Amino acid sequence: MNCPLQQSLSCGAFCVAGGLCADELKSSESEFSPFAEFEDSYDNYVDRVRSSAEWGGQLELQCLAKALKRQIIVYCAESSPLEIGSIVDNDQDPIRLSYHKHYYALGEHYNAVVSDL
């Protein structure tokens, strides 16, 4: 695996993904800040993305797709697959996630979809 996000997910951690997302949010602030949901400041929102589990929506997935130069496909029972990011000619498969609107006590939740090896 060459993808930091997939390496992180395979270890059961998401802090690497939060860091990648926060870095992209900060470096592309003019592109993403108009669409970010925050109550206090954009910088505090970026810090929360980096350091907490309080993130993970479509905006953050767009940031990850851009940062990783990978397409992300989100599967959901209620809709057609959502393709985020463009296909980059780097011979890497897209990152596949399943979206669960009501996932037990967690509420909205994403899971990695991996192929059966």
C-alpha positions in Angstrom: 0.0 0.0 0.0 1.4 3.3 -1.0 -1.5 5.4 0.2 -1.1 7.0 3.7 -4.8 7.0 4.1 -5.2 3.3 3.4 -2.2 2.5 5.6 -3.8 4.4 8.4 -7.2 2.8 7.9 -5.6 -0.7 7.9 -4.1 0.1 11.3 -7.4 1.2 12.7 -6.4 4.8 13.0 -7.5 7.9 11.2 -5.2 10.6 12.6 -3.1 10.5 9.4 -6.2 11.1 7.3 -7.1 14.0 9.6 -3.6 15.5 9.2 -3.7 15.2 5.4 -7.1 16.7 5.3 -6.2 19.6 7.6 -3.0 20.3 5.6 -5.1 20.5 2.4 -7.8 22.7 4.0 -5.1 25.1 5.2 -3.2 25.3 1.9 -6.4 25.7 -0.1 -8.3 27.9 2.3 -9.8 30.1 -0.4 -11.2 27.0 -2.2 -12.7 25.3 0.8 -13.5 27.9 3.5 -16.7 29.1 1.9 -18.1 25.6 2.3 -16.8 24.6 5.7 -19.1 24.5 8.6 -17.7 26.2 11.7 -18.9 28.4 14.5 -15.8 30.2 15.6 -13.0 30.4 13.0 -11.7 28.6 10.0 -8.4 28.0 11.7 -10.1 26.4 14.7 -12.1 24.2 12.4 -8.9 23.1 10.7 -7.4 22.3 14.1 -10.4 20.2 15.0 -10.1 18.2 11.7 -6.4 17.6 12.5 -6.9 16.6 16.2 -10.3 15.1 16.7 -12.9 12.7 15.4 -15.4 15.5 14.8 -14.9 15.5 11.0 -15.6 13.5 7.9 -18.1 14.9 5.5 -18.1 15.5 1.8 -15.9 18.6 2.0 -13.3 16.7 3.9 -13.4 13.8 1.5 -12.9 16.3 -1.4 -9.8 17.6 0.5 -8.4 14.1 0.9 -9.0 13.2 -2.8 -7.1 16.4 -3.8 -4.3 15.8 -1.3 -3.9 12.2 -2.2 -4.5 12.7 -5.9 -6.9 9.8 -5.8 -10.5 9.4 -6.6 -12.8 8.4 -3.7 -16.0 6.5 -4.3 -18.6 6.5 -1.6 -21.3 3.8 -1.6 -24.6 4.3 0.2 -27.8 2.2 0.4 -30.0 5.2 -0.3 -28.3 6.5 -3.5 -26.0 5.9 -6.4 -22.2 5.8 -5.7 -20.7 9.3 -5.2 -17.4 9.9 -7.1 -15.3 12.5 -5.5 -12.2 13.9 -7.2 -11.0 13.2 -10.6 -9.4 10.0 -11.9 -5.6 10.7 -11.8 -3.5 8.6 -14.2 -1.3 7.0 -11.4 -2.3 3.4 -11.8 -3.9 3.4 -8.3 -7.4 2.2 -7.7 -9.9 4.6 -6.1 -10.4 4.7 -2.4 -13.8 3.1 -1.7 -15.9 3.9 1.3 -19.3 2.9 2.5 -21.5 5.6 4.1 -23.9 4.6 6.9 -26.4 7.3 7.9 -27.4 5.5 11.1 -24.6 3.4 12.3 -25.5 2.1 15.8 -24.7 4.8 18.4 -22.1 6.4 16.1 -24.6 8.1 13.9 -23.3 9.0 10.5 -20.2 6.9 9.7 -17.8 5.9 6.9 -16.2 2.5 6.6 -13.4 1.5 4.2 -14.4 -1.0 1.5 -11.6 -3.4 0.7 -11.5 -6.1 -1.9 -11.4 -9.7 -0.8 -7.8 -10.8 -1.4 
